[in-house]
């Protein structure tokens, strides 16, 4: 299971890229027209960090940046 946070389970999500051409009506044009829609993936911001487990063992885990910032994992002391 790559590209998945081992703490919260956050993984890739899908979306679209939308290409628009033309000059906006507010700028004197005839408006923006959609000329292309293609699929894309939004990947989570994963980091491979060393973490201390509940039994005291140190291992490497893939954790998203939001879990790191919120302090959901404990790093080993130096």
N, CA, C and O atoms as a Tripos MOL2 file, in Angstrom:
@<TRIPOS>MOLECULE
protein
  312   311    78     0     0
PROTEIN
NO_CHARGES

@<TRIPOS>ATOM
      1 N           0.8550   -1.1880    0.0000 N.3       1 UNK1
      2 CA          0.0000    0.0000    0.0000 C.3       1 UNK1
      3 C           0.8920    1.2400    0.0000 C.2       1 UNK1
      4 O           1.1760    1.8060    1.0560 O.2       1 UNK1
      5 N           1.3210    1.6480   -1.1550 N.am      2 UNK2
      6 CA          2.1350    2.8480   -1.2270 C.3       2 UNK2
      7 C           1.2500    4.0720   -1.3580 C.2       2 UNK2
      8 O           0.0770    3.9690   -1.7170 O.2       2 UNK2
      9 N           1.8180    5.2240   -1.0660 N.am      3 UNK3
     10 CA          1.1420    6.5140   -1.1400 C.3       3 UNK3
     11 C          -0.0860    6.5820   -0.2220 C.2       3 UNK3
     12 O          -1.0770    7.2340   -0.5490 O.2       3 UNK3
     13 N          -0.0110    5.9100    0.9160 N.am      4 UNK4
     14 CA         -1.0850    5.9660    1.9040 C.3       4 UNK4
     15 C          -0.4440    6.2480    3.2620 C.2       4 UNK4
     16 O           0.5410    5.6110    3.6360 O.2       4 UNK4
     17 N          -1.0090    7.2020    3.9910 N.am      5 UNK5
     18 CA         -0.5120    7.5300    5.3240 C.3       5 UNK5
     19 C          -0.8190    6.3700    6.2700 C.2       5 UNK5
     20 O          -1.9430    5.8690    6.3030 O.2       5 UNK5
     21 N           0.1810    5.9490    7.0360 N.am      6 UNK6
     22 CA          0.0010    4.8170    7.9400 C.3       6 UNK6
     23 C          -0.7020    5.2060    9.2320 C.2       6 UNK6
     24 O          -1.0640    4.3330   10.0200 O.2       6 UNK6
     25 N          -0.9030    6.5080    9.4670 N.am      7 UNK7
     26 CA         -1.5800    6.9560   10.6850 C.3       7 UNK7
     27 C          -3.0590    7.1980   10.4160 C.2       7 UNK7
     28 O          -3.9150    6.6180   11.0850 O.2       7 UNK7
     29 N          -3.3680    8.0570    9.4370 N.am      8 UNK8
     30 CA         -4.7640    8.4370    9.2040 C.3       8 UNK8
     31 C          -5.3830    7.7450    7.9890 C.2       8 UNK8
     32 O          -6.6000    7.7970    7.8130 O.2       8 UNK8
     33 N          -4.5700    7.0960    7.1460 N.am      9 UNK9
     34 CA         -5.1000    6.3900    5.9830 C.3       9 UNK9
     35 C          -5.3810    7.2810    4.7920 C.2       9 UNK9
     36 O          -6.0640    6.8660    3.8560 O.2       9 UNK9
     37 N          -4.8650    8.4970    4.8110 N.am     10 UNK10
     38 CA         -5.0830    9.4110    3.6810 C.3      10 UNK10
     39 C          -4.3570    8.8860    2.4510 C.2      10 UNK10
     40 O          -3.1840    8.5210    2.5290 O.2      10 UNK10
     41 N          -5.0520    8.8460    1.3120 N.am     11 UNK11
     42 CA         -4.4720    8.3380    0.0830 C.3      11 UNK11
     43 C          -4.7620    9.2600   -1.0870 C.2      11 UNK11
     44 O          -5.2690   10.3650   -0.8910 O.2      11 UNK11
     45 N          -4.4480    8.8230   -2.3030 N.am     12 UNK12
     46 CA         -4.6820    9.6560   -3.4780 C.3      12 UNK12
     47 C          -6.1730    9.8730   -3.7200 C.2      12 UNK12
     48 O          -6.9940    8.9950   -3.4550 O.2      12 UNK12
     49 N          -6.5090   11.0670   -4.2320 N.am     13 UNK13
     50 CA         -7.8800   11.3480   -4.6340 C.3      13 UNK13
     51 C          -7.8560   11.8380   -6.0670 C.2      13 UNK13
     52 O          -6.8010   12.2130   -6.5780 O.2      13 UNK13
     53 N          -9.0050   11.8400   -6.7210 N.am     14 UNK14
     54 CA         -9.0570   12.1860   -8.1350 C.3      14 UNK14
     55 C          -9.7450   13.5260   -8.3410 C.2      14 UNK14
     56 O         -10.4920   14.0040   -7.4860 O.2      14 UNK14
     57 N          -9.4760   14.1100   -9.4870 N.am     15 UNK15
     58 CA        -10.0800   15.3820   -9.8570 C.3      15 UNK15
     59 C          -9.8540   15.6240  -11.3350 C.2      15 UNK15
     60 O          -9.5310   14.7020  -12.0840 O.2      15 UNK15
     61 N         -10.0250   16.8590  -11.7480 N.am     16 UNK16
     62 CA         -9.8820   17.2090  -13.1560 C.3      16 UNK16
     63 C          -9.0450   18.4710  -13.3000 C.2      16 UNK16
     64 O          -9.0480   19.3390  -12.4280 O.2      16 UNK16
     65 N          -8.3210   18.5590  -14.4260 N.am     17 UNK17
     66 CA         -7.7210   19.8140  -14.8240 C.3      17 UNK17
     67 C          -8.6100   20.3940  -15.9130 C.2      17 UNK17
     68 O          -8.9580   19.6990  -16.8670 O.2      17 UNK17
     69 N          -8.9760   21.6460  -15.7790 N.am     18 UNK18
     70 CA         -9.8810   22.2890  -16.7220 C.3      18 UNK18
     71 C          -9.1200   23.3950  -17.4360 C.2      18 UNK18
     72 O          -8.5870   24.3010  -16.7950 O.2      18 UNK18
     73 N          -9.0670   23.3240  -18.7660 N.am     19 UNK19
     74 CA         -8.3890   24.3280  -19.5850 C.3      19 UNK19
     75 C          -9.4470   25.2810  -20.1080 C.2      19 UNK19
     76 O         -10.4260   24.8660  -20.7280 O.2      19 UNK19
     77 N          -9.2330   26.5760  -19.8470 N.am     20 UNK20
     78 CA        -10.1780   27.5890  -20.3050 C.3      20 UNK20
     79 C          -9.4520   28.6000  -21.1700 C.2      20 UNK20
     80 O          -8.3480   29.0230  -20.8270 O.2      20 UNK20
     81 N         -10.0540   28.9990  -22.2950 N.am     21 UNK21
     82 CA         -9.4960   30.0000  -23.1880 C.3      21 UNK21
     83 C         -10.4910   31.1270  -23.3890 C.2      21 UNK21
     84 O         -11.6970   30.9440  -23.2260 O.2      21 UNK21
     85 N          -9.9800   32.2780  -23.7400 N.am     22 UNK22
     86 CA        -10.8280   33.4320  -24.0090 C.3      22 UNK22
     87 C         -10.5980   34.5320  -23.0010 C.2      22 UNK22
     88 O          -9.9390   34.3280  -21.9820 O.2      22 UNK22
     89 N         -11.1350   35.6800  -23.2840 N.am     23 UNK23
     90 CA        -11.0250   36.8370  -22.4100 C.3      23 UNK23
     91 C         -12.3080   36.9630  -21.5960 C.2      23 UNK23
     92 O         -13.4080   36.8340  -22.1330 O.2      23 UNK23
     93 N         -12.1610   37.2130  -20.3080 N.am     24 UNK24
     94 CA        -13.3150   37.2910  -19.4180 C.3      24 UNK24
     95 C         -14.2410   38.4300  -19.8470 C.2      24 UNK24
     96 O         -13.7930   39.4230  -20.4200 O.2      24 UNK24
     97 N         -15.5240   38.2760  -19.5670 N.am     25 UNK25
     98 CA        -16.5090   39.3050  -19.9280 C.3      25 UNK25
     99 C         -16.2190   40.6160  -19.2120 C.2      25 UNK25
    100 O         -16.4280   41.6930  -19.7710 O.2      25 UNK25
    101 N         -15.7350   40.5240  -17.9690 N.am     26 UNK26
    102 CA        -15.4410   41.7310  -17.2090 C.3      26 UNK26
    103 C         -14.3000   42.5270  -17.8280 C.2      26 UNK26
    104 O         -14.1570   43.7240  -17.5780 O.2      26 UNK26
    105 N         -13.4880   41.8500  -18.6400 N.am     27 UNK27
    106 CA        -12.3660   42.5330  -19.2890 C.3      27 UNK27
    107 C         -12.6750   42.8930  -20.7430 C.2      27 UNK27
    108 O         -11.7800   43.3010  -21.4830 O.2      27 UNK27
    109 N         -13.9290   42.7460  -21.1530 N.am     28 UNK28
    110 CA        -14.3140   43.1440  -22.5030 C.3      28 UNK28
    111 C         -14.3920   42.0130  -23.5070 C.2      28 UNK28
    112 O         -14.6280   42.2620  -24.6900 O.2      28 UNK28
    113 N         -14.2010   40.7750  -23.0700 N.am     29 UNK29
    114 CA        -14.2560   39.6500  -23.9900 C.3      29 UNK29
    115 C         -15.6420   39.0360  -24.0460 C.2      29 UNK29
    116 O         -16.6110   39.5960  -23.5330 O.2      29 UNK29
    117 N         -15.7160   37.8690  -24.6830 N.am     30 UNK30
    118 CA        -17.0050   37.1830  -24.8070 C.3      30 UNK30
    119 C         -17.1530   36.0700  -23.7730 C.2      30 UNK30
    120 O         -18.1280   35.3200  -23.8040 O.2      30 UNK30
    121 N         -16.1950   35.9600  -22.8630 N.am     31 UNK31
    122 CA        -16.2920   34.9820  -21.7830 C.3      31 UNK31
    123 C         -15.3250   33.8340  -21.9610 C.2      31 UNK31
    124 O         -14.8360   33.5840  -23.0630 O.2      31 UNK31
    125 N         -15.0500   33.1290  -20.8600 N.am     32 UNK32
    126 CA        -14.1430   31.9870  -20.9000 C.3      32 UNK32
    127 C         -14.8750   30.7550  -21.4080 C.2      32 UNK32
    128 O         -16.0210   30.5020  -21.0380 O.2      32 UNK32
    129 N         -14.1990   29.9900  -22.2620 N.am     33 UNK33
    130 CA        -14.7760   28.7610  -22.7980 C.3      33 UNK33
    131 C         -13.9060   27.5810  -22.3690 C.2      33 UNK33
    132 O         -12.6790   27.6460  -22.4350 O.2      33 UNK33
    133 N         -14.5470   26.5180  -21.9370 N.am     34 UNK34
    134 CA        -13.8320   25.3110  -21.5570 C.3      34 UNK34
    135 C         -13.4380   24.5720  -22.8200 C.2      34 UNK34
    136 O         -14.2930   24.2170  -23.6320 O.2      34 UNK34
    137 N         -12.1250   24.3360  -22.9900 N.am     35 UNK35
    138 CA        -11.6490   23.6680  -24.2070 C.3      35 UNK35
    139 C         -11.0640   22.2990  -23.9340 C.2      35 UNK35
    140 O         -10.7270   21.5810  -24.8750 O.2      35 UNK35
    141 N         -10.9340   21.9180  -22.6740 N.am     36 UNK36
    142 CA        -10.3960   20.5940  -22.3910 C.3      36 UNK36
    143 C         -10.5370   20.2450  -20.9260 C.2      36 UNK36
    144 O         -10.3070   21.0790  -20.0500 O.2      36 UNK36
    145 N         -10.9210   18.9990  -20.6650 N.am     37 UNK37
    146 CA        -11.0110   18.4810  -19.3000 C.3      37 UNK37
    147 C         -10.2920   17.1360  -19.2970 C.2      37 UNK37
    148 O         -10.6270   16.2470  -20.0790 O.2      37 UNK37
    149 N          -9.3080   16.9910  -18.4180 N.am     38 UNK38
    150 CA         -8.6140   15.7190  -18.3180 C.3      38 UNK38
    151 C          -8.4850   15.3330  -16.8430 C.2      38 UNK38
    152 O          -8.4540   16.1930  -15.9630 O.2      38 UNK38
    153 N          -8.4130   14.0370  -16.5970 N.am     39 UNK39
    154 CA         -8.3480   13.5170  -15.2380 C.3      39 UNK39
    155 C          -6.9620   13.7470  -14.6520 C.2      39 UNK39
    156 O          -5.9700   13.7860  -15.3800 O.2      39 UNK39
    157 N          -6.9000   13.9000  -13.3310 N.am     40 UNK40
    158 CA         -5.6440   14.0100  -12.6200 C.3      40 UNK40
    159 C          -5.7840   13.4200  -11.2360 C.2      40 UNK40
    160 O          -6.8910   13.1310  -10.7810 O.2      40 UNK40
    161 N          -4.6550   13.2420  -10.5650 N.am     41 UNK41
    162 CA         -4.6520   12.6830   -9.2100 C.3      41 UNK41
    163 C          -4.0310   13.6830   -8.2600 C.2      41 UNK41
    164 O          -3.0370   14.3320   -8.5870 O.2      41 UNK41
    165 N          -4.6210   13.8070   -7.0780 N.am     42 UNK42
    166 CA         -4.0800   14.6080   -5.9950 C.3      42 UNK42
    167 C          -3.4160   13.6400   -5.0160 C.2      42 UNK42
    168 O          -4.0950   12.8230   -4.3950 O.2      42 UNK42
    169 N          -2.0860   13.7290   -4.8770 N.am     43 UNK43
    170 CA         -1.3590   12.8080   -4.0190 C.3      43 UNK43
    171 C          -1.1360   13.4380   -2.6440 C.2      43 UNK43
    172 O          -0.9200   14.6470   -2.5530 O.2      43 UNK43
    173 N          -1.1830   12.6430   -1.5750 N.am     44 UNK44
    174 CA         -0.9400   13.1940   -0.2340 C.3      44 UNK44
    175 C           0.5370   13.5490   -0.0650 C.2      44 UNK44
    176 O           1.4030   12.9840   -0.7340 O.2      44 UNK44
    177 N           0.8080   14.4800    0.8240 N.am     45 UNK45
    178 CA          2.1660   14.9460    1.0970 C.3      45 UNK45
    179 C           2.8030   13.9990    2.1180 C.2      45 UNK45
    180 O           2.7830   14.2660    3.3190 O.2      45 UNK45
    181 N           3.3660   12.8910    1.6300 N.am     46 UNK46
    182 CA          3.9010   11.8570    2.5140 C.3      46 UNK46
    183 C           5.3820   12.0690    2.7930 C.2      46 UNK46
    184 O           6.1330   12.5210    1.9290 O.2      46 UNK46
    185 N           5.7920   11.7340    4.0170 N.am     47 UNK47
    186 CA          7.1780   11.7880    4.4410 C.3      47 UNK47
    187 C           7.5110   10.4590    5.1070 C.2      47 UNK47
    188 O           6.7020    9.9160    5.8590 O.2      47 UNK47
    189 N           8.7000    9.9380    4.8280 N.am     48 UNK48
    190 CA          9.1690    8.7270    5.4850 C.3      48 UNK48
    191 C           9.9860    9.1490    6.7060 C.2      48 UNK48
    192 O          11.0750    9.7060    6.5660 O.2      48 UNK48
    193 N           9.4610    8.8840    7.8990 N.am     49 UNK49
    194 CA         10.1030    9.3180    9.1420 C.3      49 UNK49
    195 C          10.2750    8.1280   10.0810 C.2      49 UNK49
    196 O           9.5810    7.1170    9.9640 O.2      49 UNK49
    197 N          11.2090    8.2690   11.0090 N.am     50 UNK50
    198 CA         11.3930    7.2610   12.0390 C.3      50 UNK50
    199 C          10.4250    7.5380   13.1760 C.2      50 UNK50
    200 O          10.2610    8.6820   13.5990 O.2      50 UNK50
    201 N           9.7840    6.4800   13.6680 N.am     51 UNK51
    202 CA          8.7610    6.6330   14.6970 C.3      51 UNK51
    203 C           8.9600    5.5780   15.7780 C.2      51 UNK51
    204 O           9.4600    4.4830   15.5210 O.2      51 UNK51
    205 N           8.5570    5.9350   16.9900 N.am     52 UNK52
    206 CA          8.6060    4.9980   18.1080 C.3      52 UNK52
    207 C           7.2380    4.3600   18.2590 C.2      52 UNK52
    208 O           6.2370    5.0610   18.4020 O.2      52 UNK52
    209 N           7.1850    3.0310   18.2290 N.am     53 UNK53
    210 CA          5.9250    2.2990   18.3790 C.3      53 UNK53
    211 C           5.5600    2.2080   19.8670 C.2      53 UNK53
    212 O           6.3210    2.6520   20.7260 O.2      53 UNK53
    213 N           4.3920    1.6310   20.1590 N.am     54 UNK54
    214 CA          3.9190    1.5350   21.5440 C.3      54 UNK54
    215 C           4.8110    0.6170   22.3930 C.2      54 UNK54
    216 O           4.9260    0.8100   23.6040 O.2      54 UNK54
    217 N           5.4480   -0.3930   21.7510 N.am     55 UNK55
    218 CA          6.3130   -1.3060   22.5170 C.3      55 UNK55
    219 C           7.7420   -0.7890   22.6190 C.2      55 UNK55
    220 O           8.5960   -1.4650   23.1930 O.2      55 UNK55
    221 N           8.0250    0.3950   22.0760 N.am     56 UNK56
    222 CA          9.3520    0.9960   22.1800 C.3      56 UNK56
    223 C          10.2480    0.7610   20.9910 C.2      56 UNK56
    224 O          11.3610    1.2860   20.9550 O.2      56 UNK56
    225 N           9.7990   -0.0170   20.0030 N.am     57 UNK57
    226 CA         10.6110   -0.2840   18.8240 C.3      57 UNK57
    227 C          10.5800    0.9120   17.8800 C.2      57 UNK57
    228 O           9.5600    1.5890   17.7460 O.2      57 UNK57
    229 N          11.7170    1.1610   17.2250 N.am     58 UNK58
    230 CA         11.8320    2.2670   16.2710 C.3      58 UNK58
    231 C          11.7300    1.6940   14.8620 C.2      58 UNK58
    232 O          12.4300    0.7410   14.5220 O.2      58 UNK58
    233 N          10.8530    2.2790   14.0420 N.am     59 UNK59
    234 CA         10.6960    1.8230   12.6620 C.3      59 UNK59
    235 C          10.3910    3.0110   11.7710 C.2      59 UNK59
    236 O           9.9980    4.0760   12.2480 O.2      59 UNK59
    237 N          10.5740    2.8190   10.4760 N.am     60 UNK60
    238 CA         10.2590    3.8640    9.5070 C.3      60 UNK60
    239 C           8.8050    3.7160    9.0540 C.2      60 UNK60
    240 O           8.3470    2.6150    8.7460 O.2      60 UNK60
    241 N           8.0960    4.8300    9.0210 N.am     61 UNK61
    242 CA          6.6950    4.8250    8.5960 C.3      61 UNK61
    243 C           6.4790    5.9640    7.6020 C.2      61 UNK61
    244 O           7.1690    6.9830    7.6410 O.2      61 UNK61
    245 N           5.5110    5.7690    6.7170 N.am     62 UNK62
    246 CA          5.1100    6.8320    5.7920 C.3      62 UNK62
    247 C           3.9580    7.6000    6.4250 C.2      62 UNK62
    248 O           2.8870    7.0430    6.6680 O.2      62 UNK62
    249 N           4.1880    8.8860    6.6900 N.am     63 UNK63
    250 CA          3.2110    9.7040    7.3970 C.3      63 UNK63
    251 C           2.9730   10.9720    6.5900 C.2      63 UNK63
    252 O           3.9130   11.5430    6.0360 O.2      63 UNK63
    253 N           1.7170   11.4160    6.5210 N.am     64 UNK64
    254 CA          1.4180   12.6620    5.8130 C.3      64 UNK64
    255 C           1.8470   13.8490    6.6650 C.2      64 UNK64
    256 O           1.9820   13.7310    7.8830 O.2      64 UNK64
    257 N           2.0600   14.9830    6.0250 N.am     65 UNK65
    258 CA          2.5730   16.1670    6.7060 C.3      65 UNK65
    259 C           1.5930   16.6800    7.7580 C.2      65 UNK65
    260 O           2.0200   17.2220    8.7770 O.2      65 UNK65
    261 N           0.2970   16.5220    7.5350 N.am     66 UNK66
    262 CA         -0.6720   16.9990    8.5190 C.3      66 UNK66
    263 C          -0.6000   16.1890    9.8070 C.2      66 UNK66
    264 O          -0.8020   16.7470   10.8860 O.2      66 UNK66
    265 N          -0.3190   14.8870    9.7270 N.am     67 UNK67
    266 CA         -0.1580   14.0750   10.9330 C.3      67 UNK67
    267 C           1.1350   14.4350   11.6560 C.2      67 UNK67
    268 O           1.1800   14.4060   12.8860 O.2      67 UNK67
    269 N           2.1880   14.7720   10.9130 N.am     68 UNK68
    270 CA          3.4320   15.2030   11.5340 C.3      68 UNK68
    271 C           3.2420   16.5000   12.2940 C.2      68 UNK68
    272 O           3.7160   16.6410   13.4210 O.2      68 UNK68
    273 N           2.5430   17.4550   11.6740 N.am     69 UNK69
    274 CA          2.3390   18.7570   12.3060 C.3      69 UNK69
    275 C           1.4680   18.6590   13.5560 C.2      69 UNK69
    276 O           1.6820   19.3830   14.5280 O.2      69 UNK69
    277 N           0.4830   17.7590   13.5240 N.am     70 UNK70
    278 CA         -0.4270   17.6530   14.6620 C.3      70 UNK70
    279 C           0.1520   16.8190   15.7970 C.2      70 UNK70
    280 O          -0.4490   16.7400   16.8690 O.2      70 UNK70
    281 N           1.3140   16.1910   15.5820 N.am     71 UNK71
    282 CA          1.9680   15.4310   16.6480 C.3      71 UNK71
    283 C           1.3490   14.0800   16.8910 C.2      71 UNK71
    284 O           1.3530   13.6090   18.0280 O.2      71 UNK71
    285 N           0.8190   13.4380   15.8720 N.am     72 UNK72
    286 CA          0.2020   12.1150   16.0520 C.3      72 UNK72
    287 C           1.2210   11.0070   16.1610 C.2      72 UNK72
    288 O           0.8690    9.8900   16.5410 O.2      72 UNK72
    289 N           2.4920   11.2830   15.8360 N.am     73 UNK73
    290 CA          3.5300   10.2780   16.0110 C.3      73 UNK73
    291 C           4.5930   10.8450   16.9500 C.2      73 UNK73
    292 O           4.7170   12.0600   17.1080 O.2      73 UNK73
    293 N           5.3620    9.9370   17.5730 N.am     74 UNK74
    294 CA          6.4550   10.3610   18.4390 C.3      74 UNK74
    295 C           7.7610    9.9600   17.7870 C.2      74 UNK74
    296 O           7.9390    8.8070   17.3940 O.2      74 UNK74
    297 N           8.6800   10.9190   17.6710 N.am     75 UNK75
    298 CA          9.9800   10.6410   17.0920 C.3      75 UNK75
    299 C          10.9250   10.1420   18.1890 C.2      75 UNK75
    300 O          10.7690   10.5050   19.3550 O.2      75 UNK75
    301 N          11.9040    9.3110   17.8170 N.am     76 UNK76
    302 CA         12.8450    8.8320   18.8250 C.3      76 UNK76
    303 C          13.7810    9.9470   19.2770 C.2      76 UNK76
    304 O          14.0930   10.8540   18.5050 O.2      76 UNK76
    305 N          14.2200    9.8780   20.5080 N.am     77 UNK77
    306 CA         15.1500   10.8930   21.0190 C.3      77 UNK77
    307 C          16.5400   10.6550   20.4640 C.2      77 UNK77
    308 O          16.9220    9.5140   20.2030 O.2      77 UNK77
    309 N          17.2830   11.7040   20.2870 N.am     78 UNK78
    310 CA         18.6170   11.6020   19.6920 C.3      78 UNK78
    311 C          19.6060   11.0780   20.6530 C.2      78 UNK78
    312 O          20.7790   10.9300   20.3130 O.2      78 UNK78
@<TRIPOS>BOND
     1     1     2 1
     2     2     3 1
     3     3     4 2
     4     3     5 am
     5     5     6 1
     6     6     7 1
     7     7     8 2
     8     7     9 am
     9     9    10 1
    10    10    11 1
    11    11    12 2
    12    11    13 am
    13    13    14 1
    14    14    15 1
    15    15    16 2
    16    15    17 am
    17    17    18 1
    18    18    19 1
    19    19    20 2
    20    19    21 am
    21    21    22 1
    22    22    23 1
    23    23    24 2
    24    23    25 am
    25    25    26 1
    26    26    27 1
    27    27    28 2
    28    27    29 am
    29    29    30 1
    30    30    31 1
    31    31    32 2
    32    31    33 am
    33    33    34 1
    34    34    35 1
    35    35    36 2
    36    35    37 am
    37    37    38 1
    38    38    39 1
    39    39    40 2
    40    39    41 am
    41    41    42 1
    42    42    43 1
    43    43    44 2
    44    43    45 am
    45    45    46 1
    46    46    47 1
    47    47    48 2
    48    47    49 am
    49    49    50 1
    50    50    51 1
    51    51    52 2
    52    51    53 am
    53    53    54 1
    54    54    55 1
    55    55    56 2
    56    55    57 am
    57    57    58 1
    58    58    59 1
    59    59    60 2
    60    59    61 am
    61    61    62 1
    62    62    63 1
    63    63    64 2
    64    63    65 am
    65    65    66 1
    66    66    67 1
    67    67    68 2
    68    67    69 am
    69    69    70 1
    70    70    71 1
    71    71    72 2
    72    71    73 am
    73    73    74 1
    74    74    75 1
    75    75    76 2
    76    75    77 am
    77    77    78 1
    78    78    79 1
    79    79    80 2
    80    79    81 am
    81    81    82 1
    82    82    83 1
    83    83    84 2
    84    83    85 am
    85    85    86 1
    86    86    87 1
    87    87    88 2
    88    87    89 am
    89    89    90 1
    90    90    91 1
    91    91    92 2
    92    91    93 am
    93    93    94 1
    94    94    95 1
    95    95    96 2
    96    95    97 am
    97    97    98 1
    98    98    99 1
    99    99   100 2
   100    99   101 am
   101   101   102 1
   102   102   103 1
   103   103   104 2
   104   103   105 am
   105   105   106 1
   106   106   107 1
   107   107   108 2
   108   107   109 am
   109   109   110 1
   110   110   111 1
   111   111   112 2
   112   111   113 am
   113   113   114 1
   114   114   115 1
   115   115   116 2
   116   115   117 am
   117   117   118 1
   118   118   119 1
   119   119   120 2
   120   119   121 am
   121   121   122 1
   122   122   123 1
   123   123   124 2
   124   123   125 am
   125   125   126 1
   126   126   127 1
   127   127   128 2
   128   127   129 am
   129   129   130 1
   130   130   131 1
   131   131   132 2
   132   131   133 am
   133   133   134 1
   134   134   135 1
   135   135   136 2
   136   135   137 am
   137   137   138 1
   138   138   139 1
   139   139   140 2
   140   139   141 am
   141   141   142 1
   142   142   143 1
   143   143   144 2
   144   143   145 am
   145   145   146 1
   146   146   147 1
   147   147   148 2
   148   147   149 am
   149   149   150 1
   150   150   151 1
   151   151   152 2
   152   151   153 am
   153   153   154 1
   154   154   155 1
   155   155   156 2
   156   155   157 am
   157   157   158 1
   158   158   159 1
   159   159   160 2
   160   159   161 am
   161   161   162 1
   162   162   163 1
   163   163   164 2
   164   163   165 am
   165   165   166 1
   166   166   167 1
   167   167   168 2
   168   167   169 am
   169   169   170 1
   170   170   171 1
   171   171   172 2
   172   171   173 am
   173   173   174 1
   174   174   175 1
   175   175   176 2
   176   175   177 am
   177   177   178 1
   178   178   179 1
   179   179   180 2
   180   179   181 am
   181   181   182 1
   182   182   183 1
   183   183   184 2
   184   183   185 am
   185   185   186 1
   186   186   187 1
   187   187   188 2
   188   187   189 am
   189   189   190 1
   190   190   191 1
   191   191   192 2
   192   191   193 am
   193   193   194 1
   194   194   195 1
   195   195   196 2
   196   195   197 am
   197   197   198 1
   198   198   199 1
   199   199   200 2
   200   199   201 am
   201   201   202 1
   202   202   203 1
   203   203   204 2
   204   203   205 am
   205   205   206 1
   206   206   207 1
   207   207   208 2
   208   207   209 am
   209   209   210 1
   210   210   211 1
   211   211   212 2
   212   211   213 am
   213   213   214 1
   214   214   215 1
   215   215   216 2
   216   215   217 am
   217   217   218 1
   218   218   219 1
   219   219   220 2
   220   219   221 am
   221   221   222 1
   222   222   223 1
   223   223   224 2
   224   223   225 am
   225   225   226 1
   226   226   227 1
   227   227   228 2
   228   227   229 am
   229   229   230 1
   230   230   231 1
   231   231   232 2
   232   231   233 am
   233   233   234 1
   234   234   235 1
   235   235   236 2
   236   235   237 am
   237   237   238 1
   238   238   239 1
   239   239   240 2
   240   239   241 am
   241   241   242 1
   242   242   243 1
   243   243   244 2
   244   243   245 am
   245   245   246 1
   246   246   247 1
   247   247   248 2
   248   247   249 am
   249   249   250 1
   250   250   251 1
   251   251   252 2
   252   251   253 am
   253   253   254 1
   254   254   255 1
   255   255   256 2
   256   255   257 am
   257   257   258 1
   258   258   259 1
   259   259   260 2
   260   259   261 am
   261   261   262 1
   262   262   263 1
   263   263   264 2
   264   263   265 am
   265   265   266 1
   266   266   267 1
   267   267   268 2
   268   267   269 am
   269   269   270 1
   270   270   271 1
   271   271   272 2
   272   271   273 am
   273   273   274 1
   274   274   275 1
   275   275   276 2
   276   275   277 am
   277   277   278 1
   278   278   279 1
   279   279   280 2
   280   279   281 am
   281   281   282 1
   282   282   283 1
   283   283   284 2
   284   283   285 am
   285   285   286 1
   286   286   287 1
   287   287   288 2
   288   287   289 am
   289   289   290 1
   290   290   291 1
   291   291   292 2
   292   291   293 am
   293   293   294 1
   294   294   295 1
   295   295   296 2
   296   295   297 am
   297   297   298 1
   298   298   299 1
   299   299   300 2
   300   299   301 am
   301   301   302 1
   302   302   303 1
   303   303   304 2
   304   303   305 am
   305   305   306 1
   306   306   307 1
   307   307   308 2
   308   307   309 am
   309   309   310 1
   310   310   311 1
   311   311   312 2
@<TRIPOS>SUBSTRUCTURE
     1 UNK1         2 RESIDUE 1 A UNK
     2 UNK2         6 RESIDUE 1 A UNK
     3 UNK3        10 RESIDUE 1 A UNK
     4 UNK4        14 RESIDUE 1 A UNK
     5 UNK5        18 RESIDUE 1 A UNK
     6 UNK6        22 RESIDUE 1 A UNK
     7 UNK7        26 RESIDUE 1 A UNK
     8 UNK8        30 RESIDUE 1 A UNK
     9 UNK9        34 RESIDUE 1 A UNK
    10 UNK10       38 RESIDUE 1 A UNK
    11 UNK11       42 RESIDUE 1 A UNK
    12 UNK12       46 RESIDUE 1 A UNK
    13 UNK13       50 RESIDUE 1 A UNK
    14 UNK14       54 RESIDUE 1 A UNK
    15 UNK15       58 RESIDUE 1 A UNK
    16 UNK16       62 RESIDUE 1 A UNK
    17 UNK17       66 RESIDUE 1 A UNK
    18 UNK18       70 RESIDUE 1 A UNK
    19 UNK19       74 RESIDUE 1 A UNK
    20 UNK20       78 RESIDUE 1 A UNK
    21 UNK21       82 RESIDUE 1 A UNK
    22 UNK22       86 RESIDUE 1 A UNK
    23 UNK23       90 RESIDUE 1 A UNK
    24 UNK24       94 RESIDUE 1 A UNK
    25 UNK25       98 RESIDUE 1 A UNK
    26 UNK26      102 RESIDUE 1 A UNK
    27 UNK27      106 RESIDUE 1 A UNK
    28 UNK28      110 RESIDUE 1 A UNK
    29 UNK29      114 RESIDUE 1 A UNK
    30 UNK30      118 RESIDUE 1 A UNK
    31 UNK31      122 RESIDUE 1 A UNK
    32 UNK32      126 RESIDUE 1 A UNK
    33 UNK33      130 RESIDUE 1 A UNK
    34 UNK34      134 RESIDUE 1 A UNK
    35 UNK35      138 RESIDUE 1 A UNK
    36 UNK36      142 RESIDUE 1 A UNK
    37 UNK37      146 RESIDUE 1 A UNK
    38 UNK38      150 RESIDUE 1 A UNK
    39 UNK39      154 RESIDUE 1 A UNK
    40 UNK40      158 RESIDUE 1 A UNK
    41 UNK41      162 RESIDUE 1 A UNK
    42 UNK42      166 RESIDUE 1 A UNK
    43 UNK43      170 RESIDUE 1 A UNK
    44 UNK44      174 RESIDUE 1 A UNK
    45 UNK45      178 RESIDUE 1 A UNK
    46 UNK46      182 RESIDUE 1 A UNK
    47 UNK47      186 RESIDUE 1 A UNK
    48 UNK48      190 RESIDUE 1 A UNK
    49 UNK49      194 RESIDUE 1 A UNK
    50 UNK50      198 RESIDUE 1 A UNK
    51 UNK51      202 RESIDUE 1 A UNK
    52 UNK52      206 RESIDUE 1 A UNK
    53 UNK53      210 RESIDUE 1 A UNK
    54 UNK54      214 RESIDUE 1 A UNK
    55 UNK55      218 RESIDUE 1 A UNK
    56 UNK56      222 RESIDUE 1 A UNK
    57 UNK57      226 RESIDUE 1 A UNK
    58 UNK58      230 RESIDUE 1 A UNK
    59 UNK59      234 RESIDUE 1 A UNK
    60 UNK60      238 RESIDUE 1 A UNK
    61 UNK61      242 RESIDUE 1 A UNK
    62 UNK62      246 RESIDUE 1 A UNK
    63 UNK63      250 RESIDUE 1 A UNK
    64 UNK64      254 RESIDUE 1 A UNK
    65 UNK65      258 RESIDUE 1 A UNK
    66 UNK66      262 RESIDUE 1 A UNK
    67 UNK67      266 RESIDUE 1 A UNK
    68 UNK68      270 RESIDUE 1 A UNK
    69 UNK69      274 RESIDUE 1 A UNK
    70 UNK70      278 RESIDUE 1 A UNK
    71 UNK71      282 RESIDUE 1 A UNK
    72 UNK72      286 RESIDUE 1 A UNK
    73 UNK73      290 RESIDUE 1 A UNK
    74 UNK74      294 RESIDUE 1 A UNK
    75 UNK75      298 RESIDUE 1 A UNK
    76 UNK76      302 RESIDUE 1 A UNK
    77 UNK77      306 RESIDUE 1 A UNK
    78 UNK78      310 RESIDUE 1 A UNK
